[in-house]
Amino acid sequence: MPLKRTENLDKVTIYGIEGGLSAPVGAYVADAGFTWLRGKNHQDDEPLYQMPAPELTLGISQPAERGFYWRAQLRAVAEQDHIATKFSNGTEDATSGFVTADAELGWRFGTVGAFDAATLAVGLHNLADKRYHEHLTDGVSSQELAAPGRGITLSLSGSF
């Protein structure tokens, strides 16, 4: 079993950019979000351990304050090959990129009892049943657990 020593680093730098936007397109709303981060471990002169991969999300929805609504999105995550080898004692692996598609549809009720707003929704996740794992997934090197496959959620939420 490889040993890994936990230590504090003298100097690291993290830089990047993230953002999001949404815009009406007729009766619909298009949205996008992105994240790009890099980190440098100056002590070991290598990339910083456990930095997330660059990510882009594109979505479209038909929102409603009350009544039926829906939203669909594509989430694209790039390959992460900026990995720490010295600091992690070789336990951080590069990860492949992936794209997933998700959808949600539901009904917004407005005021219900003590709640100012209530929503009942069905979420459909990883529609293509893509096999992947997130870069920050913990596990035995090269044997990390894959993310859940295709899934469905039923949710009831309220705000007060």
C-alpha positions in Angstrom: 0.0 0.0 0.0 1.4 3.4 -0.9 1.9 5.8 2.1 0.8 9.4 1.9 2.0 11.9 4.4 -0.3 14.8 5.3 1.5 18.2 5.4 0.9 21.9 5.1 2.2 23.6 2.0 4.3 26.7 2.3 3.0 28.4 -0.8 0.2 27.7 -3.3 -1.5 29.8 -5.9 -5.1 29.2 -7.2 -6.4 31.2 -10.1 -9.3 30.9 -12.5 -12.6 32.2 -13.7 -16.2 31.1 -13.3 -19.4 32.6 -14.3 -22.9 32.2 -15.5 -25.6 33.9 -17.5 -29.2 33.5 -18.5 -31.2 35.2 -21.2 -34.8 35.0 -22.3 -35.4 33.5 -25.8 -39.0 34.0 -26.6 -41.0 32.0 -24.0 -37.9 30.1 -22.9 -34.8 30.9 -20.9 -31.3 29.8 -22.1 -28.5 29.6 -19.5 -24.9 28.8 -19.3 -22.3 28.4 -16.5 -18.6 27.6 -16.6 -15.7 27.0 -14.2 -12.0 27.0 -15.0 -9.5 26.7 -12.1 -5.8 26.0 -11.9 -3.6 25.6 -8.8 0.1 25.5 -8.4 2.0 23.9 -5.5 5.1 26.0 -5.4 6.7 23.9 -2.7 6.8 20.7 -4.9 6.7 22.6 -8.2 3.7 20.8 -9.5 -0.1 21.2 -10.0 -2.1 21.6 -6.8 -3.7 18.4 -5.5 -7.4 17.8 -6.2 -8.3 20.7 -8.5 -11.6 20.3 -10.3 -11.7 19.8 -14.0 -12.9 22.7 -16.3 -16.7 22.5 -16.7 -19.4 24.0 -18.9 -23.2 23.7 -18.4 -25.7 24.7 -21.1 -29.4 24.7 -20.3 -32.8 25.7 -21.6 -36.0 26.0 -19.6 -39.6 27.2 -19.6 -39.9 28.6 -16.1 -43.2 29.4 -14.3 -43.9 31.1 -11.0 -47.0 28.9 -10.8 -48.0 25.9 -12.9 -46.0 23.6 -15.1 -42.2 24.2 -15.7 -39.4 22.2 -17.3 -35.6 22.5 -17.7 -33.0 20.5 -19.7 -29.2 20.8 -19.5 -26.0 19.4 -20.9 -23.0 19.3 -18.5 -19.6 19.0 -20.2 -16.5 18.3 -18.0 -13.1 18.4 -19.5 -10.3 15.9 -19.0 -8.2 16.7 -15.9 -4.6 15.9 -16.5 -3.1 18.6 -14.2 -2.4 16.3 -11.3 -0.1 16.2 -8.3 2.3 13.3 -8.3 4.8 14.2 -5.5 2.3 15.6 -3.0 -0.1 12.7 -3.6 2.6 10.0 -3.7 1.2 9.0 -7.1 -2.4 8.5 -5.9 -4.0 11.3 -8.0 -5.0 10.0 -11.4 -5.9 11.9 -14.6 -9.6 11.6 -15.4 -11.4 11.5 -18.7 -13.8 14.2 -19.8 -17.5 13.4 -20.0 -20.9 14.9 -21.0 -24.2 14.2 -19.3 -27.8 15.3 -20.1 -30.3 16.0 -17.4 -34.0 17.1 -17.4 -36.5 18.2 -14.7 -40.2 18.9 -15.0 -42.5 19.9 -12.3 -45.4 22.0 -10.9 -45.1 25.1 -8.8 -48.1 25.6 -6.5 -47.6 29.0 -5.0 -48.7 29.4 -1.4 -49.6 26.1 0.4 -50.4 26.1 4.1 -47.4 27.6 6.0 -45.3 27.7 2.8 -44.9 30.8 0.6 -44.2 28.5 -2.3 -44.2 24.7 -2.9 -42.9 22.6 -5.8 -43.3 19.0 -6.9 -40.7 17.9 -9.4 -39.3 14.8 -11.2 -35.6 14.9 -12.2 -34.1 12.6 -14.8 -30.3 12.4 -14.5 -27.5 11.1 -16.8 -30.1 10.2 -19.5 -27.5 8.4 -21.7 -26.4 6.3 -18.8 -22.8 7.6 -19.3 -20.1 5.8 -17.2 -17.7 8.3 -15.6 -16.2 9.5 -12.4 -15.7 13.0 -11.1 -12.0 14.0 -10.6 -12.5 14.7 -6.9 -14.0 11.3 -6.2 -12.1 9.6 -3.4 -11.1 6.0 -3.6 -8.2 3.6 -4.4 -6.1 5.1 -7.2 -7.4 4.0 -10.7 -10.3 2.1 -9.0 -12.5 5.0 -8.0 -16.2 4.4 -8.0 -18.1 5.5 -11.0 -20.9 8.1 -10.7 -24.4 6.7 -10.5 -25.8 5.8 -13.9 -29.2 6.9 -15.2 -31.5 8.0 -12.3 -34.7 9.6 -11.4 -35.6 11.7 -8.4 -39.0 12.8 -7.1 -38.9 15.9 -4.9 -41.3 18.0 -2.9 -39.9 21.3 -1.7 -41.2 24.4 0.0 -40.0 27.8 1.1 -41.3 30.0 3.9 
